[in-house]
Structures are given as C-alpha cells and as structure tokens.
C-alpha cells in the first residue's frame, strides 16, 4: 500500500511548480504541513516556503 503524498502547487508569474508537504508538529503545539524549495520564473530564482496550520489543533492550556 502506498502512502498518500501531500502536495501544493505555486503559480508565480504564470509558471507553476509542485512542492511536497510533510506533516509537521509546530513548536507552538499546532499541527499541520510544511514544505519548501526553490523555483525559477521570469529568469529569477525564488525560495518558497509553504506552511499549512490546522486551525484549532493547538492544545488548550489548562
């Protein structure tokens, strides 16, 4: 059985690129996904970071 791959597509100046997102437990306690990489568009290089935080996933303080 293959594991599902989480992916986000970024479109910048008409160019599209896929980035793989890994599950992430953030320092704040929230859960979600994170990905990063580089892409080239319009002859320029860009560093891309993608953060998807699940709203309400941070544990409640007592």
Residue frames relative to the residue before (quaternion, step in Angstrom):
aa qw qx qy qz dx dy dz
X 1.0000 0.0000 0.0000 0.0000 0.00 0.00 0.00
X 0.2904 -0.7717 0.5398 0.1695 3.61 -0.77 0.99
X 0.4510 -0.6799 0.5132 0.2663 3.54 -1.12 0.72
X 0.5198 -0.6485 0.4634 0.3074 3.57 -1.03 0.80
X 0.2788 -0.7490 0.5800 0.1576 3.58 -0.99 0.88
X 0.2549 -0.7533 0.5895 0.1415 3.57 -0.85 1.01
X 0.0210 0.8198 -0.5652 0.0901 3.54 -0.76 1.07
X 0.1348 -0.7499 0.6406 0.0954 3.56 -1.22 0.64
X 0.2532 -0.7500 0.5930 0.1475 3.55 -1.10 0.74
X 0.1602 -0.7692 0.6148 0.0678 3.55 -0.86 1.04
X 0.1100 -0.7624 0.6347 0.0615 3.55 -0.97 0.91
X 0.0601 0.7906 -0.5998 0.1074 3.55 -0.68 1.17
X 0.8368 -0.0521 -0.0162 0.5448 3.58 -0.66 1.11
X 0.7333 -0.4409 0.2279 0.4646 3.58 1.03 0.80
X 0.6347 0.4919 -0.3355 0.4926 3.61 1.25 -0.23
X 0.1968 -0.7827 0.5831 0.0935 3.57 -1.00 0.88
X 0.0394 0.7757 -0.6295 0.0207 3.55 -1.16 0.69
X 0.3546 -0.7272 0.5539 0.1964 3.55 -1.06 0.84
X 0.1007 -0.7655 0.6338 0.0468 3.53 -1.17 0.75
X 0.3856 -0.7117 0.5409 0.2284 3.57 -0.94 0.91
X 0.2065 -0.7742 0.5908 0.0946 3.55 -0.98 0.94
X 0.2162 -0.7684 0.5936 0.1026 3.55 -0.92 1.00
X 0.5619 -0.5650 0.4698 0.3798 3.58 -1.16 0.59
X 0.0297 -0.8096 0.5857 -0.0233 3.57 -1.02 0.82
X 0.1949 -0.7070 0.6672 0.1303 3.51 -1.15 0.82
X 0.2764 -0.7969 0.5182 0.1413 3.57 -0.36 1.25
X 0.6636 -0.5265 0.3635 0.3877 3.59 -1.22 0.53
X 0.6335 0.5596 -0.3180 0.4294 3.57 1.15 -0.66
X 0.5666 -0.5739 0.3911 0.4435 3.56 1.27 -0.40
X 0.5423 0.6155 -0.3989 0.4098 3.57 1.26 -0.28
X 0.2923 -0.7394 0.5822 0.1698 3.55 -1.26 0.49
X 0.2474 0.7721 -0.5638 0.1574 3.53 -1.18 0.52
X 0.5422 -0.5880 0.4875 0.3501 3.54 -1.14 -0.77
X 0.0746 -0.7893 0.6093 0.0116 3.56 -1.20 0.62
X 0.0749 0.7819 -0.6168 0.0512 3.54 -1.10 0.75
X 0.0018 -0.7940 0.6080 0.0038 3.53 -1.21 0.48
X 0.1814 0.7702 -0.5987 0.1244 3.52 -1.25 0.42
X 0.4543 -0.6542 0.5246 0.3007 3.52 -1.30 -0.27
X 0.0296 -0.7810 0.6231 0.0311 3.53 -1.20 0.58
X 0.2822 -0.7359 0.5926 0.1661 3.54 -1.25 0.53
X 0.1421 0.7586 -0.6266 0.1082 3.53 -0.95 0.95
X 0.8350 0.1259 -0.1215 0.5216 3.55 -0.97 0.83
X 0.6577 -0.5287 0.3039 0.4422 3.58 1.13 0.62
X 0.6587 0.4642 -0.3128 0.5028 3.60 1.28 0.15
X 0.3772 -0.7136 0.5493 0.2162 3.56 -1.19 0.70
X 0.0852 -0.7902 0.6065 0.0201 3.54 -1.05 0.85
X 0.3021 -0.6934 0.6195 0.2101 3.53 -1.19 0.66
X 0.1363 -0.8065 0.5747 0.0272 3.59 -0.80 1.05
X 0.0239 -0.7604 0.6489 0.0076 3.54 -1.05 0.88
X 0.0991 -0.7891 0.6060 0.0177 3.55 -0.92 0.97
X 0.0155 -0.7931 0.6075 -0.0399 3.53 -0.79 1.07
X 0.0235 -0.7776 0.6281 -0.0190 3.56 -0.76 1.08
X 0.0620 -0.8139 0.5774 -0.0185 3.56 -0.41 1.27
X 0.3971 -0.7129 0.5304 0.2296 3.56 -0.82 1.03
X 0.3820 -0.7325 0.5178 0.2221 3.56 -0.61 1.15
X 0.8125 0.2280 -0.1999 0.4980 3.55 -0.88 1.01
X 0.5237 0.6607 -0.4117 0.3460 3.62 1.22 0.11
X 0.5404 0.6081 -0.4091 0.4134 3.59 1.24 -0.26
X 0.4807 -0.6775 0.4651 0.3059 3.60 -0.80 0.95
X 0.4892 -0.6565 0.4954 0.2903 3.56 -1.06 0.80
X 0.3942 -0.6930 0.5478 0.2537 3.58 -1.04 0.82
X 0.3679 -0.7406 0.5252 0.2009 3.55 -1.08 0.79
